[in-house]
Amino acid sequence: MIYKNILLINFGGIGDEILFLPVIQSLRKTFPNAKITLCLEGRSKSFINLTNLINEHFCIDIKTKNKYIEMLKLYFKALTGRYDLVISSGANPLISLLLYFTGIKTKIGYKTSKLSLKLLTHAVELNQNQYAAKMYFDLVKPITHTEFELPKIDTEEYNREDNTVILHPGVSKISVSKGIIKIFNAKVWAELIKKLLLKDKKVILCGGPDDEDVINEIRAELKNTDLSNFMDMYGKTKNMLDFAKLVKKSEVLICSDSAPMHIGIATDTKTIAIFGPTDEKKLLPESEKFIAITNAADCRPCLWDKRQTTCKELYCLNINTEQIISLF
C-alpha cells in the first residue's frame, strides 16, 4: 500500500516530539513522496524547526479549558484533509472513536480498549516498558519494514570542539507548576561548573526562557570564580535549532531529564543526564554514549508509574557531583 497524504497526531512537550521522530523518519523513507502533516500542541511548535521531514503542521491545545473545542477542531481538520493514513500516539480510548469518524481509510493507534480493536485498522500493543522512541516506533511496524533508528535532528555537520562541555540546568515551568521536580538546585550546578573548570574543560552554560531564575542563581554562585574558560550563552540561542547546533559542536552535554537531553541524543552527542524520579530505561537508549546519573534511593523511579507528582523529600535528587566528574 502506498500512502500519499499522512496525518500524524502526537501530543506532548518538545521531548515527546523528538522521541516521535523515528516514526516520521520511517514514514519518510518508506513513502518518500508523501505529504506528511503533524498535529502537535502549541507549546511544542518550535519542534518543527528541528526537522525537514514534515510538510505541514497545525496545533491543537488539548490541555486548555477549551479542550473539547480543540478536539472538535482536530476532528474537522482530519475530516477535511483528505488523508489516507492517520497515526495517533494517544492512549485515550476516545481517540480511536474520533479517528473512526474522520473516514480516513487507514487508522493506526494503540490497543487501549475493546473500542480501539473494533475501530482502528491496526491496533498496536502499547509497550511502555521500553525506550519511549521504540514505543512510538511500534506504531509504524504494521506498514513499514524499516529498522528502528534513534531520533535525528537536521543540523549541519560540525567538528566537535575537544574538551567542550555544554550545561543546560533547566526544566519547563509547566512541569514545576504541576509539582514535578526533576533537577537539583543552582548551587549544585555551580559546584559542577567549578569542578569542570578545574579539569580544564571549556564550559558553556545554556538555558531557555523558563530557566532565567536558575541561571541567575548560578551566575551569583560563580561570582568569585575564574571564568576565563567559561561561556554564558543564556539568551543567545534564539530557538531550539540554535541550541541543537551548539550541542552538535560540543563534546559533552550535561542536563536533566528534559527536552535538551533528547536533543543531545538526536544530535549524537555524548549526553550525561541527571535522573531523579523518572525511569532512565524508558527515556534513554541503551548506549555507552548516553549516560544516566542516578542515586541509590530505593523509592526511585516513581514518577508516572507510581505517582503523578514528585514527593517533597526528593531523596532521588541527592546527586554527588563527583559521579559526573568521574566520567571525565
Phi, psi and omega in degrees: 000132177254126179256135184249339184220102191247133174249127176246135180238116181216106181265149180144190179278183181299323178300320178296323179291322178294319178296336180279349184305321179303329175297312181294317180300316181295317180295320180294324177291321184282323182234072188300335183261004182287151170270121182248123178246133180248128172259123182217175178280152180301326181294345184248011186296338178293345176302328183302332179289347186267356181213147176254016184271350182260133176275316181218162174211158170212156187251137175230120183260090187279353183255025178253177177297333183264032187300327181287325174294320179296319179294325176295322177297319177298316181302312182291326175298315180291323182293322186261359186276355180056040179281147174253356177211134172230135176235126179235137179268001183292138180265352179293127181303334181290341178300317181296326178293316178299315181296322181299316184282356174284340181080004178295132190298309182251122184235122182238132177200187181274148176279093183247354181196170174296330179296318180295326178295325182279325191262338181266147175293318177228114175258109189268139177301133179266104180253098183273358181265049178205172176305130189303325179295326176289325177299315177294321183299332177305334182294332183263354181301326180293342187234358178229166178236020180281154175276153178297134174233147177298155175305142179230129177261138182281102173226165173293160176278132180233153171280134177294138175271116182303145176062022179259125181239125178254130181247133173234104189270001191257172170220167184290146177294334179299315181294320179296319181295336179271005179081029180246105180253124185232012185215152178280176191276175186298325181298322179290320177298318180296320177299318179296317179300315180300318181292322178294321178295323178293338176267016176064033174270145171275119186251129178244123180261126180231166176183164178258183181304329182285351191256012186303317183297311182292325177297315180295323177294319178296316178304317180296321180290340183262008188305318184259028182253143174290112185251027181295338180247027185237138179233123178265106182255011180298131180082357183258351171264122189283333183203182182296327180293320176301316179295318180299321178296319179295320178296319181300329181278342187271157179280321184219142171245132173242128185202182174265182171286094186200181181304319178304327177299316180291330175293320176301314179296316185285348173255008178058039179259139175304124187234127176249114186244134178274123179243125174252267186279346183267166186264111182297333181293336180268345189240352175236136174287158178285110181192144176292343182280339184242111193244130176264131174257118182225170169246182189266021180302128182294337187275351181262153354279147182234335188289132179086310181286320185249334183206160183257351173226163179277159180281169181284331185288318179053044176302329184294344180259013174279077183262130175277124182299341178295335176300323180281314183299327181296345181276354182255000000 
